[in-house]
Amino acid sequence: MADHDPGQPKDPPALRYLEPEQVKIYRAEDGSLRATIGEELSVLSPRFVRVCPLTDPDRYISIRGDDPHGKEFGLLKSWRRLDPEARRLVEAELERRYLHPRVKRIVSLKDYHGVQLCVLETDRGVRDVTLRDVRDNIIYFGGTRVLITDAEGNRYDVPDTNALDRRSRALLARIL
Amino acid sequence: MATPPTLPESVQRLVATRSPGGDVRIAAPSDLGPTGLLGERWLVLAGDRVLVCAADGAEADLLLDLPLSDISEVEVENLVGGAALRAVVKGRKVDLLSFTNALGDRFGRVRAQLDAAAKGKPIPEREEKVKRCPTCGLVLGEDSRVCPRCARRGAALRRLLGYSRPYRGRLVLIGVLMLSGTAFGLVPPYLTGVLVDRVLVPKKNVHLLAWLVMGLAGSSVLSTGLQIWRGRVTAWLGGRVSFDIRAALYERLQWLSLRYFDRHTTGALISRITQDSGGVQDLLAFGLPWIITNLATVIGVSVMILIINWKLAVLALIPAPLVSLVTRSLWNKMRAAFHNFWYRWGRFHGLVNDALNRVKVIKAFSQQPVEIQRYQVRNLDLLDASVYAEQTWGTIFPLVWLVMGSGSLLVWYFGGLFTVHGDLTVGKLMAFLAYLGMLYGPLNFLTQVTQWMSRALTAAERIFEVLDAESDSEQTKGEVVPEQIHGEVEYRNVTFGYEKHQPVVKEVSFKTAPGHMLGLVGKSGAGKTTIINLLCRFYDADEGEIYVDGINLRDLSLWAYRGRLGAVLQEPFLFAATIAENIAYGKPEASLEEIMAAAKLANAHDFIVNKPDGYDEQAGERGGRLSAGEKQRICIARAILHDPAILILDEATANVDLETEEQIQQAIARLVEGRTTFAIAHRLSTLRNADNLLVIDDGKIVEFGSHAELEAKKGVYYNLLDLHRKTSLVKAVSG
């Protein structure tokens, strides 16, 4: 191990940025997802991963190979400029990967000795949520954004606490 | 020391006979006699002779007489509770004298002087650090010259109030509210008196009844309203002022010199920010207003009862001093009981904490019964203390009230007599008693004030001590701001010790070219980290100079210099923030593209993107999901983005798998390229890649050269390498 000398790197690795025009995304005849990058690369079942899913979700999408440690083929800029069919495919993939319900309203919140049961109205429907050790499971982003992780590990995004209605804000203040 | 200590006459005579005509170049008294008992011994360098003599009697006894030329080196041996000054005489170590820790600084200086004299160098003059209070002689904290005994409490209070100066308007408002609130509080007993005399006793004037009750209601409502208003304003002011103090304190902490942090535990500093500033807030928001309102009440009530009947007032106030004395001694007893209880509670807490932390060890050694026994003992201790404290409280509290009520007994008796004899109306007696009830509470409180104030003011002083401590910016701050730092580094005869009499780095000289990598090799404790600390200018060298690009480090602007300095430390430290923010720590304005490029070079980009939150993933305290290797690569990315001219690399010997190890090494190789690097190296690959190696032992450079040169030399480095290979082999086989 120690005797192995990695030496000076001749060619430092660089990131590959991709314009939407360089990328083609489509379903092959067998129904599998494919991505073609430039003229030279065809990726079978690519994964689309957001580089900054919370702070800037649409800035870059990393196009990666299928396995969990899959290689990165490039960083796709502004994917919303892809052609409509490709955009729809990417959007569906992103929707599938990122389950981040956004909280629109806090319907109720009850405290039982440190465990909170609350009913959240999210953009994916109304959910009954159990919170435990909330103060350790809340991430603050900037001044007004919070991410709440419930007892089961699901995450709820409150993009702007000030945008909530008065009652929701008052309920939220009890656990923040 | 401003003036050299004057030699006692007996010593002078002795010196004159042993070294006739030799002028006294060094003279220092020690506080330990030859037998180790407290006593006086003198070390004198007169002419070319070193003399040690005891000076307790009328005649000085000569203990040692050495020619200076025989001495090759002088050193301090640290003992327990003291230290000894030793000279190397013809290769043999000779004890000159010993001294207690109180003189450690003085003899550190003497050592340097005598050492210089023995080596034929000029004797350095050095100021003794002021460590004692000039007025009372109390030993002071190293970085603070505030004497806790002599500092005037009044000064602390004034300084504290100085922080409320920006809010002068509110301060005046509070004063007005307090006084008017107290004044309205005095109205109800008076009205009760009128009610009894004009309505109840004569059983007429019913029309007055409604008015009087309304008056009672009105004054109560008004006084309550004023109280609420005052409470809200004081809470704001107290909070605001302690906010300002906390802000000043934290800002100060960021700039304090590292020597300060060496001497104070993190816990003690945290308690200053949290507890002490909390104490100050209590004083400002609750304490001072309370004291003032209570004082105002005492004065107002006294005036009222004097108006009603001065004779009765004198009678009522006679027991007051006595009552104060008795209650005060009772409270003291109780406080002692509670102190004891809290102290035991702390010890109990410590035991539980300790036991839970080493639960595996306890189980592995099957020591549960012993632990339970230990716990039981502490628990019983705690039981005793809590029962005692609560019982004392239960006994003393009613007693205090009994004693306090004694004044009113006198009033009942004499006031009753006055009333029967027609000197006092029933209503006035009622009012009088009501006023008296208002008096004893505050009076009792005021007996506690001195105690309580002194505790709060001690907290304030502890805060001021931090605010007054020496900071980085107070060190001689360089002015030179070079356009560019290339990274040529030279050490010239650098000597340094964290304790001045105990150098850790001794006369180190070397030079390294810009962009070169220098590997520091040596056993732990040899002085590698200290050499780096000096390069970072965390400390200044005691002797010798460090040059960067030919500029003395002391002349370089610290701010500009540190901005071009980067470090990857053994312990990868991440802040509680996102990965992106952690990488951009040294360059907060960096774009996402720059951050990603740095991460890519550090072999970190791929694992980061594969995290659920990518670059938004939380690191730091809650970054439990990051492995050691990942944290290291994030730290490397941080250094790459910071793009320092001089890089400090304290290689980790972390337990990571081979693949990660290779990734880290690759990342480090990319980071190091083109920068002057000081590497505390553990990996053979780093040693090989280094342009030069500095082999250090006991603070001195023993070998300097490239890997190949030193390997061929078959000296210290060769042996270290050999050892390293063997352990690597063991690791490779077992791992």
Interface residues (C-beta under 8 A of the other chain):
Chain A: M1 A2 D3 H4 D5 P6 G7 Q8 P9 P12 P13 A14 L15 V49 R50 V51 C52 P53 L54 T55 D56 R59 Y60 S62 R64 P68 H69 K71 E72 L75 D136 I139
Chain B: T578 A580 L592 E593 M596 A597 K600 L601 N603 H605 D606 V609 N610 P612 D613 G614 Y615 D616 Q618 R622 L658 E661 E662 Q665 Q666 A669 R670 E673 R683 L684 S685 R688 N689 H724 S728 K731 A732
